[in-house]
């Protein structure tokens, strides 16, 4: 019976569309209303998604002829490419198939447009994973809600020593592997603190279990808490969203119960976004409101100003609640002002691990910067889009290696409007690299093209220790005490940056003299062992 009903329906469908002069089977028309390469990839994906339909591709120049060809067909699906600029072809798609629009954004995310808020947000440029987010005060049902894992896990490490003071360190992530500068700093200073104190580490973790053995060699205990999943719009709170991302009742419970069980006397909090937990020492890996101030100055948008306002309001208030605030440089201490009880403990480098190696002939450039940190994405865009075109034609043997860190495409899509970085064949992108020393060893020049930055850059220090010359923006090497054309080449415009690279690539002797001066400076000022003494002194005085 069901089969007969379906057959009748199909006959009626064919009969009705024959009366209307239309083919009964709907077709797919992909409207190329944006970047040609993205539209090509969109069309290929649509053909994979709907393989059993006839496909047409509409372009601005080919639309008049295609419109006549489509006259006997009805449109069953109309993929379009969304852009900030207006498009007559896209408006045509809206008029001809208003209920069949499959919209793609520049990240190649797709969403069926409907008359609802989620579709409006996607049309306005909000990424797919955020179009269903609503504030906590939203009065209607919500599709997504924030979640915070319950409970915590305690791992026993090195045995405690009788008579030693006990301290705790709170980190927003587990500082191993050493995938970025923050992990390098926390790992090395934990090791240095453990020379005098028994240390308990509290750390948030993602779903994957971290490799804890290296930390348990010098930490007495490690407490792991699942990172909350914050699912609200970034604009919707007076507090910066990064604060909400680390609000965890489980972490507060762990701190209270472990203070009784382990007996730590001091708590050092790493990063401003954890400042709400309170403690004795707050480590400002960068002055966050300064970073967002630089972004607001460059972008001049309401969203950038709102981020800057929230961070300045929160950070200046949070600093007053700590007995000591550790900063990365004298510049950062001056930014915080005389009312903040600040102490400078610079970033450093492990001179035993990063040993100077002789340079091999070549024209190989290296940039290391995890894309999880937005300034490194801005740095890659600055170099690849504005500096590299000035160099590529004049130096045909020049190559660039970029270490982007784990899951770099995820962070790229979160911070930019494109699905992946654009670069030519002589630029090589790498994800997480467990040991970057071989990359430094094969490089002839290290790049730090960060147009916005705060704190101090550990990757500059690693290059100095490996005796490699560095071309950097002024913000990329700020706070390290380096001198232009002596221990570093400083350049802030694309033309000046390209000129610095060209000068040093063409002059190996000048490059090696600069690398030697930077190495000597690193040995004098940035050995982790010496910096560990400063860190232990901060804790000891409290």
N, C-alpha and C positions, 0 to 999 in steps of 0.2 A: 504493500500500500504506500509506504513512504517513498519508494523508488518511483512509483507512478506520479505521486504529487510533485516530486522534484522535476520529473520530465515535463509535466504540464507547465510548471513555473518557467522552465527554460524556453518552452515553446512560446509562451505568452511574452517573455522578455524579448525574444527575437522578433516576434510579430510587432510589438510596440515600437522597438527601435527601427524596424524596417519602415514603419509609417513615418517616423521622424527623420528618416534618411541618415541614420547613424548605424555604425557597426555595434553590435550588442556587447562585444568584449571591450572593456576599458583599456586604455593605453597609459603608459608612464611618460610624462614629458618633464625632462630635467631642464630647469631654467638656469643657465650659466650667468648669474647676476653678480659676479664678484671676481676675485683673483683667478686667472685662467688655470693655473696649476691646481689650486684647491677645487675649482669646479670640475676639472678632469678627474680628480680623485673621488669627488662626490658622485659623479656619474658612474664611475666604475663600481663604487660600493652599492649604489642603487641597483645596478644590474645584477649584482650578486644577491642582493636582498630579495629581488622580485624577478627571478629568472624565467618565469612562465608567461610574462607579458611582453607585448611589443613596446620597444623603447624609442623615444625621440629625444634629441638634444637641441634645445633652443639657445641660440646666441643672439646678441644684440644685432649683428649684421645679418644673420640668417633667418630672423624671426618673420619678416614679411612673406618669404617663400614658404616657410614651414607652416604659417598660419593657414594658407590655402590647402596645404597637404593634410592638415589636421581636421579639415572641415567635416569629413564623414565619421570622425571618431569622437568619443567622449573621454575626458581626462579622468582617470581613476586615481592617479597620484601625481603630485606636482612638487618635486623637490626644488628648493630655491636656496641660494647662498645669501645669508644675511651680511650686510656691511653697514658701516656708519654712514656712508654716502648713499644718497637716493639712487634708485634704479628704475627706469621706465619698464624694463623687462620684468622686474620683480612685481611691479604694480600690475602688469598684465596678468601674471600668474594669480595674484590675489583676486582679480576680477573674473577670470575664466574658471578658476577652481577654488573658491574660497574655503570650502570644507575639506579639501584634499591636500593642503599645504604641508609638506615635510620640510621643515626649516633646518638648515645646517649653519653652524657658526664657523668662525675662522679656526677653531680648534678641531673642526670636523665632528663635533658633537651634533646629534640630531634630535628633533622634537616635533611631534605633530602639533601644529598650531590650532588652538581652540579658543573660544571666547572665555578665557579664565585668566587668573592672575599669574599662574605659572607660565603660561604662554606669553603673556605680556612681558614678564621679566626676561624670558629667553630672547624675545624679540629685541629687548633693550640691551642685550649683551651680557646678562648674568649667566655664569657657567651652569651646565646642566645639573651638576651635583648640588647646586645651591638654590635652584628655582622653587623648591618646595619648603625652604626654610622660613619659619615664621617666629616673631619675638615671643618671649614667655607670656606676654600680656595679650596675645592674639585671642580674640573671643570665640573664634570658630574652630572646628576640629582641625588638627594638624596632622600631616602625613609623617613628619619626622620629629623626634624629640631627642634632647640631650640625654646621654647615659654616662654613668660613672661606675666602673667596676667596684665590687665590694671585696673586702679582705686584702691581705698582703702576705708576702712570703719572706721568710727570714732564712738567710744562708750563713752558716758559720765559716769564718775564715781563719786568719792567723790567731794563735792563742794570745790572750791579753797578758801584759807584763805587770806584776805587782808594783804598786807605787806610781804608775803612770797616770797622768790626766787622761780623761776620755772626752773626745769631741765627735760631733756628728756633722756631716755635710749633706745638704739636700740639693739634688740635681734634677732638671727637667727631662733628662734622658740618661741611659746607662752609658758611661764614658768609655766604651770599648765596643767595636774596634775604633781605631783612631781615624775616623772618616772625615773629620772636619776640625777646624781650629779650636772650637770650644771643648771637644772631647780630648784633644791633645793637652790643653791646659789643665783640665780637671784631673785627668789621669796622672800627669807628672806631679802636680802639686799634692794630690792625695798621697802619692808615694813619698814625697818629701815630708809631708805632715806626719806620716807614720814613723819617721825616724825618731820622733820625740813623743808622740801621742798614740793612744789606741783609738782607731778611727772606725766609726760606723757610717756607712754610705746609704742614704735613702735616694731611690731613683725611680722615676716613672719609666714604664716600658710599653712598647706596642705589643701586638699579639705574639710576635716571634720571641722565643726565649733567648736572652742575650748570652754571649760567651762570658761567663763570670769568673772563670779560673784565674786570669791574669790579675784581676782586682782582689781576689781572695788571698793572693800571696802576701798582701800588705794591709788589707782591711780586716778588722776583727769580725765585723758583721756587715752583711749587705741586705738591705730591705727593699724588695721590689713591689711596686704598686702599679696596677694597670692604668694607663693614661685614659682620662675621660674622653668621651666623644661629644664635643660641643657642636650642636646643630641649631644655631640661630644666626640671623643675618649679622654681618660684621658691624653695620651701622647702628644697631638697635639698642645698644647699651652705653651708659655714660662711662663705664669702665672699658679699657681696651679689650678686645675680644681674646687676646692672648692670655689675659688673667683668667677668664672663664674657662679656657681650654685646660687649665691645670687646677681647677677647683675640685678637690676630692676629699670627701668625708673619710675615705679609707686611709689617705695619707695623714690626715689630722689624727686619726685614731692610732696609726702606727707611731707617730711622733710622741704622742702622750704615753702609750704603753711601753715603747722602747726606752723612753727617758727613765721610766721606773725600772725596767728589766736590765738595761745595759748601763744606765747611770751616766750618760754623757752630760757634761757640764756646760758646754758651749755648742751652739748650732750655727753653722755657716751656710748661708743660702746663696746658691749660684743663680744668677740672672734675675732681672727685675720682675719678670712675670710670676715669680714665686714669692715676691716680697710679702704678700698677704699672710703667709704662714708665720711670719715673725721669727725672731731669732736674735743673735748677737752681732753677726757679721753678714753684710750683704755684699756680694761680689757683682759689680757692674761690668760685665764683659764689654759692653759699650754703653754710652749714655744714650738711652733709647730715644728720649725726646729730641736729642740732637740729630739722630739719624732720620727721624720722621720730619724734623724741621727742614733738613736738606731736601727730602722728597717733596715736601709742600712747596719749597722755594722753586723747585724745578717744574712741578706739574701745575701748580696754581689752580687746583680744583677744590670744590667743597669737600669731597671725600678725603683728600690729602690733608686739608686744614683740620678736619674733624679728628683724624688719627693723631695729628700733632697735638691738638688741644687736649685730647683725652690722656695721651701719654705724659705730657708735661704736668697736667693736673695730678695724675696718679703718682708719677715718679717722685716729684718734689715732695709730696706728702709722705710717701713710703720711706724715703731716705731718713726722715727725722725720727723714725721709730727704731733705728739701729744704733748700737753703740759705736760701730765702726763700719765704714763703707770702703771697700777695696776697689780701686780703679786701675786702669791699664797704663795711664801716662799722666804726666803733670798737666797736659792740656785738658784731660778729662777732669782732673781735680779742680782746675780753674773754672771749668764749665759749671760744676756743682756749687761753687762758691765757698766762702770761708766758714759758713755756718754748718756745713757738713763735716763730720769727723772722718775725713778721708785719709786713706793710706795708699800709696802707690806700690803695687806689686806687678811689675810688667809681665807681659807674655815672654816666653823664653823658647829655647830650643835645646834638644838633647844632643850635646856636642859629641857624646860617645857613639850615638846612633847615626847622626848625620855628619859623616866625616868628609872633609874636603877631598875631592878627586880631580885629577887632571882633566882638562877639557879636550875633547876630540874635535878635529876640524869638521866644520859643517855650518849649516844655516838653519838650526832647529830651535824653535821657540816653544816655550812651555807656559801654560796658564793653569793654575790649580785653584778651583773655587767651587765649593759645593752649591748646587742650585737650590738647596733647601733654604739658603740665605739670599733674600731678594737682591742685595747689592751685587752679588756675583752674576746674576742673570743680567742686570743692567750693565755690568762690566763686559760680559760676552757680547751683548748687543752693540755696545759702544765700539768694541774692537772689530767685530765681524762686519758690521754695517758701515762704519765710518773710517776706521783705520786701515783695515786689510785691503780695501780697494786702492789705497794709495801706495801699498807695498807690493801687491801681487805681480803687477806687470813688470816692475823694475827688478824683482828678485825671483826669477823663475825656479830657483832651487829651494826657496824658503818654504818651510813646513811649520805647522803649528799643532801641538798636542794640547787638548783641553781636558782636564779631569773634572767632571761635573758632579761626582758623588752618586750615591745610590738613588734609584727611582727619579732620575733627573727630569724625565719627560713629564712626570706627575707634577713636579714643582714648576716646570716651565709653563705648563698649561694653566696652572693656578694663577701665575703672575703675569701672563702675557695673553695676547689675542691670537696666537698661532699654535698649530698642533705640534710643531717641533721647530728647533732652531734651523735657520737657513745659513748654509755655508758651502764653500766649494770643496773640491776633492783633496786639496792640500791641507785642510783643517780636519784633524782627527778628534772625535769626541769619545771619551771613555767614561764609564760609570764609576762604581766604587773600585778603588785600587788599594789593596791591603798594604802595599809597601811602595811608596812613591819615590824612594831613593834611586832606583834605576832610571826613572824618568828625569830626575835632576841630573844624574850622571851623563845621560845622552844629550841633554839640552845645552845649547850655546848661550841662550839668553832667556831669562824668566820675565814674564809680563804680569803686571798688576794694574789692569786698566779700569779700576773701580771709580766711576764718577761720583758715587756717594758711598760713604763709609764712616764708621765710628769705631772706637777702640783702637787696637793695634793688630796688625796682620801677621799671624804666625807663619804663613807661607813665605812672606818676605824673609823672616828669620831663618827658615829652613834653607832657602836659597843662599843666604849669606853664609850659613854654616857649610854648605856644599861648595862654596866658592864659585857661585855663579852670579854674574852681573844681573841687575834688575832695572827694568824700565817701568816706572810707576807713575800714577797720578799723585798729586800732593796728598789727597785723602788716603790713598792706598798705603803710603809709608809714613803717615802722620804719627808722631809720638815716639819715633825710634831714634831720633837724633842723627839722621843721615844727611849728608851734604850733596847737593846737586853737582854732578860731573866729578865727584870725588869717590863717594861710596854708593851712589845711586844716580840714575838719570830720571829727573822729574819733568813731566809734561802733562798738561791738562787739556789741550785741544787735540783734535784728530791729527792735524798737520804736524804739531810739535811732537806728538807721540810717535807718529810714523817716522819723523826725522830722527828721533832718538834711536829707534830700532835700526834704521838704515845706517846711522853713524856707527853704532857699536857692532853691527853685523859685519860691516866693511873694515873694521879696525880691531883685530883680535888683541893686539898689545894693549890698547886703551881699555878694552873690555876686561882683560885679565887684571890690569892694575886696579880697576874699579872693584872687581870681585875680591881682590886681596884686601883692599881697604875695608870693605864691608865685612869680610871674615874677621879681621882683627877687631873690629868694633863689636861683633857678636861675641867673641871670646871674652872681651872686657866686660860686657854689660848684660848678656842675655843667657848665661848658663843656668839651667833649671836648678842646679845645686845651690847657686848663690841666691836665686830668687826664692828657693825653698826656705832659706834662712829668714828672709823677709816675711814670708807667710807664717812661719812658726813664731816669729817675734810678735806679729799682730795677735795671734791667738794667745801667746804667753802673757802679754800685757793685760789681756782681759781676764 
